[in-house]
């Protein structure tokens, strides 16, 4: 990956450079260590600089509400409808059918939480599409890249 591509994939609220650990060495004189500490001193980031911007977090919340809330509401509604059908219309649906539909809808609600966050545009100026498929691809790629980097560091 070239430097140009890595800059494009960075988020606006990400630090520009990764922090490097100082090498451990006990053989250096104290005067040299002091001078190196001043040179190695890097800019520290505040919580406000590292936080997700409010515009982006609000966009994520709206998407999670939609992609999680609708299936969850439908899951609850299937229970209510199946109860009302059994009591008032004397239509008894198989319990396993109600259970499987309910579990499927609640499962979609759980998946909707993740999809809602990853399908939101993480760029403050760009809203993104209605379903967020291109944003999901971009954000999923960023997430997988960080997982790989972390796994390589730990090996």
N, C-alpha and C positions, 0 to 999 in steps of 0.2 A: 504494500500500500504506500503510495507516494505521500509526501507531506501535504500536497494540495488536497488529496482525498481525505486525509485524516482531519484536516481543518474543517472540511465541509460536513463531516459526520459528527463533529462535536456539537454539543448543545450550547445555547447561548449562556447558560448558567454554569457550565463546567469550567474548571480551571484550565488554562491553556497548556500547561506543562505538568507532567506527573512529578511528584516529589520523590527524590532519590534518598535512600538511606546513606548516611555518612559511613565510609569504610572504617572498620574497627582496627585501630593500630595504637599500640601502647609504647612504641619505640620512639616517637617523635618528641622533640623538646617542647616544653610548655609554651614558649614564645611562638613557635610555628603553629601549634594547635590553636592559639588565640587568633592569629592572623587568618588561618583557614576557616575558623568559625565565622569571622566577619564576612569573608568571601562567600562561604557556603550559605550564609543566612539568606533564606528565600522568603518571598512574600507569603504571609499567612492569610488565609481567607476567612472572613467573618461568616457567621451563620446566615446573615442576610444575602451574602454573595453566593453561598452554596445552596440556598433554599430554592425550591421550585417557584417560579414567578406566579403571582396570584392569578393572572390571566390563564396560564397553562393549567393550574390546579383546578380552577373553576370549569375549564373545558373538560378536564378529566372527570370531575364530579358529575357533570351533565351527561357524559357518555356512559358512565357507570350506572347512573340512575336509569337510563334508557335500556341499556343492554342487560342489566341485572334486574331492574324493577319490573319490566314487562313480563319476562318468564316467571318470576317469583309471584307476581300478582295472578298470572294465569294458573300457576300451581295451586294457589290457595282457592281460586275460583273453581277449579275442578273438584275439590273436596266439597265445597258448598253446593255446587250444581248436582253432584252425584247424591248428596244427602237429600236435597230438595226433590230430585227425581224419585228417590226411594220412598220418601214420606208422602208427597202429594200426588205424584203421577203413578205410583205403584210400579215404577220401572226399576228393577234391581240390576245394576251393572255388575259384572263380575269384579270382585274385590281386587283380584290380581291386575285387571286392566286399569282400574283407578289408581292402584299403587304404582304401576309402571309408568303411566302418564304423569302422575304426580312427581315421581322420582326423576323422570326425564326433564320436566320443566324446572324443577329445583336445581338439577345438574346444569342446565343451560344458564340459570341465574348465577351459579358459581363461576362458570366459564365466562359469563358476561362481565364479571368484575375485572378479570384479567384483560379481556378484549377491550373493555371500556378505557382502561388506562393506556394500553398499548396502541389503540387506534386513534387516540387524540394526538394532534400535532404538538410536538414539544417545542416548537418555535413560536415565540410570542407574536410575531407579526403575521403568521400564516394560520388560517383557521382550519384548513383541511377539508376533506370531502365528507359527504353525509354518512357513509358507512365506514370511512377511514381505512380502506384496504391498503392504499399506498403508504399511509402513515404506519399501519401495523407492520408492513414489510420492513420499513426503515427502522422502526423502534425494536422489532424482534431481532434484526441484524445487529443492532448496537448491543442489545442484551447478550446475545450469543457470543459476540466478540469479547465482551468483558468477562464472561464465564471462561472462555478459552484462555485469555490472558491470566486470569486468576489461577486457573488450574496449572498453567505452565510455571507460574511463580512458585506454587506450592510443591512442585515436583522436584 
